[in-house]
């Protein structure tokens, strides 16, 4: 019986430890998702850049955060070869109401 109890406690400890590490590593992401507002946006154009000899395309996104002027920004997401979406494609922009510069773009599924 002691072996079974020890094994159960070991599993519980491992699960708690992994959960704690996950919370520590992703606390900013979790806080962002809990506080973020959502706005519709759209890809207005693509910006290209050559990095390490390869051509990458970055979407230019326009959206209007609640209580702010329209914003146009270059997303950090990139694709290689050719743009994945046509200009005019609608996207979802998640942003912090206190800091619209902190944002994430959710693209439609292909």
C-alpha positions in Angstrom: 0.0 0.0 0.0 2.9 2.4 0.7 4.2 2.0 -2.8 0.9 2.9 -4.3 0.6 6.0 -2.0 4.2 7.1 -2.9 3.5 6.6 -6.6 0.3 8.7 -6.4 2.1 11.5 -4.4 4.9 11.5 -7.0 2.4 11.9 -9.8 0.6 14.7 -8.0 3.9 16.5 -7.3 5.0 16.2 -10.9 1.7 17.6 -12.2 1.8 20.5 -9.7 5.4 21.3 -10.6 4.7 21.3 -14.3 1.7 23.5 -13.8 3.7 25.9 -11.7 6.4 26.1 -14.3 3.8 26.7 -17.0 2.2 29.5 -15.1 5.5 31.2 -14.5 6.6 30.9 -18.1 3.3 32.0 -19.6 2.0 34.5 -17.0 2.4 37.5 -19.3 0.5 35.6 -22.1 -2.2 34.6 -19.7 -2.6 38.1 -18.3 -2.7 39.5 -21.9 -5.5 37.1 -22.9 -7.6 37.9 -19.8 -7.3 41.7 -20.3 -7.2 42.0 -24.1 -10.0 43.6 -26.1 -10.9 42.5 -29.6 -11.3 44.6 -32.7 -11.9 43.8 -36.4 -9.0 44.7 -38.6 -7.8 44.1 -42.1 -4.7 43.5 -44.1 -4.2 46.7 -46.2 -0.9 45.8 -47.8 2.3 43.7 -47.5 5.8 44.9 -46.8 8.7 42.9 -48.0 12.2 42.6 -46.6 15.2 40.5 -47.4 16.6 38.8 -44.3 19.5 36.4 -44.5 19.1 36.2 -48.3 15.5 35.2 -48.2 12.5 37.4 -49.0 9.9 37.7 -46.3 6.5 39.4 -46.4 5.0 41.2 -43.4 1.3 42.2 -43.3 0.4 45.8 -42.8 -2.7 45.8 -40.5 -5.2 48.5 -40.0 -7.6 48.5 -37.0 -9.5 50.9 -34.7 -9.0 50.4 -31.0 -12.0 51.5 -28.9 -11.6 55.1 -28.0 -8.5 55.7 -30.3 -7.8 56.8 -33.8 -7.3 54.2 -36.6 -3.9 52.5 -36.4 -1.8 51.1 -39.1 1.1 48.8 -38.1 3.4 46.1 -39.5 2.7 42.8 -37.9 5.7 40.8 -36.6 4.2 37.7 -38.3 5.9 36.9 -41.6 5.7 34.5 -44.5 8.3 33.4 -47.0 8.0 33.4 -50.8 4.7 35.2 -51.3 1.9 36.8 -49.1 -0.5 34.3 -47.6 -3.6 36.6 -47.8 -4.9 39.1 -50.2 -5.1 42.8 -49.2 -8.5 43.5 -47.7 -8.6 40.2 -45.8 -10.3 40.6 -42.4 -8.3 39.7 -39.3 -9.0 39.9 -35.5 -6.7 42.2 -33.5 -6.4 41.6 -29.7 -4.9 44.5 -27.8 -4.6 45.9 -24.3 -7.0 48.8 -23.7 -4.3 50.7 -21.8 -1.7 50.1 -24.5 -3.0 49.5 -28.1 0.6 49.1 -29.2 0.6 45.7 -27.4 -1.4 43.5 -29.8 -1.7 40.2 -31.4 -3.3 39.4 -34.8 -5.5 36.4 -35.4 -5.7 35.4 -39.1 -8.4 33.5 -40.9 -7.9 29.8 -41.4 -6.8 28.7 -44.9 
